[in-house]
Amino acid sequence: MAYDKYQMAKDKLDKALKGNSAGIIMSYTVNTLEDERVRSKCAEFEGYTAYVSETLIGVNHPPFDEDCRCFATYQIEGIQKK
């Protein structure tokens, strides 16, 4: 099976969105590898944090393109009682 960065990112995001819909307020932060190969578009997003409900893969969440090496880390911001 091929390594599909987009599908892996989507799977992780779907899990975070599932938690979000259950009342767990989730956010994510974009991380680069912070080396000389980081593209300018990716460098602009280093440290960018947003709620998972505002996420669009390829727009404000990695991967930004086919060769993107960025990754997202997820955080729990709070819990809302239903």
N, C-alpha and C positions, 0 to 999 in steps of 0.2 A: 504494500500500500504506500502510495506517495505521501510525502510530507506536505500537507496543505495548510499553510499559515492562516489563510482566510478562514477555513473551516474550524481550525483550532481556536482562533480568536472568537468566532461566532459561538462555538460551544461554551466557552468560558463566559462570554457575555450573556448568553441565554440563562446560564445558571445564576449569574448575578441578578438578572432581571426577574427570575423566578423568586429569589429571596426578596427582592424589592417589592414584588406584588404581594408577598406574605407579610409585609410591614417592616422588613429589614432595610433601612435606607442605606444604599450602597453607592460608593463613588469609585472612580478609578483614576490612576495617574499614569501618564505616558512616560516611558523610560527609553532612552537610547543607550547605545553601548559607549557613548562619549569618547569615541576615537576619531582618527583622521578620515575615516570612511563614512561618517554620518553625513547624510545629505542635508542641504540647507532647510528644506521643508520639514524634515524630521527634527532638526535642531531647534526650530521654532516651537515645537510641541514638547520639548524636554521639560518635564515637571508640570505639564498642563494637567489640571485636575477638574473633573466634572462629575455630575451625577450620572449613573448608568442610564437613567431615563432620557438623557440628552444625547446619547451616543449614536454616531453613525460611523460604522467601520469604513475606513478609507478617507473619511472627512476629518473627524476629530479623535479617532481611535485607530491604533495600528491593526493591521498593516496598512500603510498609506499607498503602497504599490507592490508589485510582484517581488521586488528584491529587498523590501523593507526588513530591517533587522530589529526594529523597535518592538517593545512589548508593553503590556499594561499590567499594573498591579492593582488589586482591588482592596478597598477598605470598607468597614462598616462605620457609618456615620452616626447611626442611632437606630432605635427601634420604636415603631409606632404601634400602639395597641389598637387592635381592630375592634 
